[in-house]
Amino acid sequence: MNEKIKELAEQAEDYVESLGLVPDYWQAYSEKFAELLFNEIANTAVVSDGMFNGNERRLSVELRLGDMVKKISVFGVEE
């Protein structure tokens, strides 16, 4: 498992355990884990603006989570 995902899972587990007895442990855990995961990806996003084929602007966003990287390109960005 990706080390960063494992770290976030442990943080979510610690958080839910700190709440004490909760009616639905797995729902609370899932919601906290999703929040931590979303924030980690959002906080590591890199936005690039450059030229494509020498005449068209290209905007791209690179999302990172530990050693996993996903690059999303958007073509034809207007100035």
Helices and strands as residue ranges (DSSP letters): H 3-18, H 25-43, E 46-52, E 56-65, E 68-75
